[in-house]
Amino acid sequence: MSTLFKTLFITLIAATLVSCTSTTKKGAVGADRRQLLLVSEAEVADMARTAYATVLTDAKEAGTLNTNTRQLERVRSIAAKLIPQIKIFRADALKWQWETNVIDSEELNAWCMHGGKIAVYTGIIEKLKLTDDELAAIIGHEMAHALREHSREQISQEMATTFTLNIGSALLGLGTVGATVAQTGSDLMLKLPNSRTHETEADRIGVELAARAGFDPRAAISLWKKMGALSPSKGQPSWLSTHPSGKQRIADLEIYAARVAPLYKSALAN
């Protein structure tokens, strides 16, 4: 083994060991998987602000941002009830500058970037005829992605892959491979699909957030049954391909909705 290879290999292993941690506390659903986080939270926050501002600017120019006052108030009201519950998983996120906006689009989609930058598309509300509980399930799910910093984890995984390729290239005398992933982080935030592990984590955290906020956690089950009933011709979102299968997902949600049911009852009593 050459000295160069040893140095690069040790550097990669050391970076991996130092950078593995969990971004959240367990909560009732046990969300504390250790994550590879090679890029800093501050860098990802900057990426999110840039990407979110671009989305809002584009929507304003297209005349599709917050066009329905009642719908906007409904979405913001639900988000406002969910946000205080995040302290169970990470109290520092209460200091984020949370924003919630609605974009007029046929697309069945919703997302939350790091720092609490939420967007809900009218297509998912209207085509699925969402109840408040189901809408809370969606928003809570997306908030969970931000709390767990799944985008940061994805970017870190891309960086690790790039670094590994650079090791091979250095050994072959080919130089570095491509640009640093962090340089295109804003684009990656919008383009990288969530893994199935990420989706399952977001489902579980989402039902707990909803339950603690007084929304029926079982609504996540009815939501995904509605999703499963969609056909491609009716606008099934392409990102469903990265999600757990309908039956698998619903079975997991049934378990975790039951687990957080006492939290829901307690919220209603209070």
C-alpha positions in Angstrom: 0.0 0.0 0.0 1.5 3.3 -1.1 2.0 6.2 1.4 -0.5 8.3 -0.6 -3.1 5.6 -0.5 -2.6 5.2 3.3 -2.9 8.9 3.9 -6.1 9.3 1.8 -7.7 6.1 3.3 -6.9 7.2 6.9 -8.3 10.6 6.2 -11.6 9.2 4.8 -12.0 6.8 7.8 -11.2 9.6 10.3 -13.7 12.0 8.7 -16.4 9.3 8.7 -15.9 8.4 12.4 -15.9 12.0 13.5 -18.9 13.0 11.4 -21.3 10.2 12.5 -23.9 11.5 14.9 -27.7 11.8 15.2 -29.4 15.2 14.5 -32.4 14.4 16.7 -33.4 12.9 20.1 -35.4 9.7 20.0 -38.9 10.9 20.8 -41.5 8.2 21.3 -40.7 6.7 17.9 -37.0 6.2 18.4 -35.6 8.5 15.8 -31.9 8.5 16.7 -30.1 6.7 13.8 -26.5 7.9 13.5 -25.8 9.9 10.3 -22.8 10.7 8.2 -22.6 14.5 8.2 -19.5 15.8 6.4 -20.8 19.2 5.5 -21.6 21.7 8.2 -25.1 22.7 9.2 -24.3 26.4 8.5 -23.4 25.5 4.9 -26.6 23.6 4.4 -28.6 26.4 6.0 -27.1 28.8 3.4 -28.0 26.4 0.6 -31.6 26.1 1.8 -32.0 29.9 2.1 -30.7 30.3 -1.5 -32.8 27.5 -2.9 -36.0 28.6 -1.1 -35.6 32.2 -2.2 -35.3 31.1 -5.8 -38.4 29.0 -5.6 -40.4 31.8 -4.1 -39.1 34.3 -6.6 -40.0 32.0 -9.5 -43.5 31.4 -8.1 -44.1 35.2 -7.6 -43.0 35.9 -11.2 -45.3 33.1 -12.4 -48.2 34.4 -10.3 -48.5 31.1 -8.4 -47.4 32.1 -4.9 -50.1 32.1 -2.1 -52.9 32.9 -4.5 -55.7 31.5 -2.3 -55.9 33.3 1.0 -58.1 30.7 2.8 -55.9 27.8 1.6 -52.8 29.7 2.8 -54.3 30.4 6.2 -55.3 26.7 6.5 -51.8 25.4 5.7 -50.1 28.0 7.9 -52.5 27.3 10.8 -51.7 23.6 10.7 -47.9 24.2 10.5 -48.1 26.6 13.4 -49.6 23.8 15.6 -46.9 21.4 14.5 -43.9 23.6 14.9 -43.9 23.8 18.8 -43.9 20.0 19.0 -40.4 19.8 17.4 -38.8 20.5 20.7 -39.2 16.8 21.5 -36.7 15.9 18.8 -34.5 19.0 18.7 -35.1 22.2 20.8 -32.6 24.2 18.7 -35.0 24.0 15.7 -37.4 26.2 17.6 -35.0 29.1 16.8 -35.2 28.4 13.0 -36.9 31.1 10.9 -39.8 28.9 9.9 -41.7 29.9 6.7 -44.7 28.3 5.2 -45.9 29.1 1.6 -48.4 27.6 -0.8 -47.6 27.2 -4.5 -50.4 26.9 -7.1 -49.4 23.8 -9.1 -50.9 20.6 -10.4 -48.0 18.7 -8.9 -48.6 16.5 -5.9 -45.8 17.6 -3.7 -44.8 19.3 -0.5 -41.4 19.8 1.1 -39.5 21.4 4.0 -35.9 22.5 3.6 -33.4 22.9 6.4 -34.2 25.8 8.6 -37.9 25.3 8.4 -38.6 26.4 4.8 -41.9 24.8 3.9 -43.8 24.7 0.6 -47.1 22.9 -0.1 -48.4 22.6 -3.6 -52.1 23.0 -4.2 -52.2 19.8 -6.3 -51.7 17.6 -3.4 -54.3 19.3 -1.3 -57.0 19.4 -4.0 -56.4 16.2 -5.9 -56.4 14.1 -2.7 -59.1 16.2 -1.0 -57.0 16.3 2.2 -58.6 16.6 5.6 -56.7 18.8 8.2 -55.4 15.6 9.8 -54.1 14.3 6.5 -52.5 17.7 5.7 -50.9 17.6 9.1 -49.5 14.2 8.3 -47.9 15.6 5.1 -46.5 18.7 6.7 -45.2 16.8 9.7 -43.5 14.3 7.5 -41.8 17.0 5.5 -40.8 18.8 8.7 -39.2 15.6 9.9 -36.9 15.5 6.8 -35.6 19.0 7.9 -35.3 18.0 11.6 -33.3 14.9 10.6 -31.3 17.0 8.1 -31.7 14.4 5.4 -30.5 16.8 2.7 -27.3 17.4 4.7 -26.9 13.6 5.0 -27.4 13.2 1.2 -24.9 15.9 0.3 -22.4 14.3 2.8 -22.9 10.9 1.1 -22.3 12.5 -2.3 -19.2 14.1 -0.9 -18.0 10.8 0.5 -18.5 9.1 -2.9 -16.7 11.9 -4.7 -13.8 11.7 -2.2 -13.6 7.9 -2.7 -13.4 8.5 -6.5 -10.7 11.1 -5.9 -8.7 8.5 -4.0 -8.9 6.1 -6.9 -8.0 8.9 -9.4 -5.0 10.0 -7.3 -3.7 6.4 -7.3 -4.1 6.3 -11.1 -2.6 9.8 -11.5 -5.9 11.2 -13.0 -6.3 14.1 -10.7 -9.5 15.2 -8.9 -12.9 14.0 -10.2 -15.4 16.8 -10.9 -16.4 19.7 -8.7 -17.0 19.5 -5.0 -20.6 18.4 -4.2 -21.0 21.3 -1.7 -20.6 23.7 -4.6 -23.9 22.5 -6.1 -25.7 21.9 -2.8 -28.6 24.2 -3.6 -29.4 22.2 -6.7 -29.0 18.9 -4.9 -31.5 20.0 -2.3 -34.2 20.1 -4.9 -33.1 17.2 -7.0 -31.9 14.4 -4.8 -34.7 11.9 -3.9 -35.0 10.8 -0.3 -34.0 7.3 0.5 -36.4 4.7 1.8 -34.7 4.9 5.2 -35.3 8.7 5.2 -38.9 8.3 4.2 -39.6 5.8 7.0 -38.0 8.1 9.5 -40.0 11.0 8.3 -43.2 8.9 8.5 -42.6 8.0 12.1 -41.5 11.4 13.3 -44.4 12.9 11.3 -47.1 10.9 13.1 -45.6 11.9 16.5 -45.5 15.6 15.6 -49.1 15.3 14.4 -50.3 13.4 17.5 -48.6 15.9 19.9 -50.3 18.7 18.0 -53.8 17.2 18.4 -54.1 15.7 14.9 -55.2 12.1 14.5 -52.0 10.2 13.6 -54.1 7.5 11.8 -54.6 10.1 9.1 -51.2 9.2 7.7 -52.6 5.7 6.9 -55.7 7.1 5.1 -53.3 9.5 3.3 -51.1 6.8 1.9 -54.1 4.7 0.9 -55.2 7.7 -1.2 -51.7 7.9 -2.6 -51.8 4.2 -3.4 -55.1 4.6 -5.3 -53.5 7.1 -7.7 -52.5 5.8 -11.1 -49.8 7.5 -13.3 -52.6 8.9 -15.5 -54.1 10.7 -12.5 -50.8 12.4 -11.6 -49.0 10.0 -9.3 -45.8 11.8 -8.3 -42.6 10.3 -9.6 -41.0 10.5 -6.2 -43.2 7.6 -5.0 -40.7 5.3 -6.6 -38.2 5.9 -3.8 -40.8 5.4 -1.0 -41.5 2.1 0.7 -44.2 0.1 -1.0 -47.8 0.9 -0.1 -48.5 -2.2 2.0 -45.1 -2.0 3.8 -45.6 1.7 4.5 -49.1 1.4 5.8 -48.2 -1.5 8.0 -45.4 0.5 9.6 -47.6 3.6 10.0 -50.3 1.4 11.7 -47.7 0.4 14.3 -46.4 3.9 14.9 -49.7 5.6 14.8 -50.8 3.2 17.6 -47.6 3.9 19.5 -48.3 7.7 19.6 -52.1 7.3 20.1 -51.7 8.2 23.9 -50.0 11.4 22.9 -52.9 12.3 20.6 -55.4 11.6 23.4 -53.4 13.7 25.8 -53.3 16.6 23.3 -57.1 16.4 22.9 -57.6 16.4 26.7 -55.5 19.5 27.1 
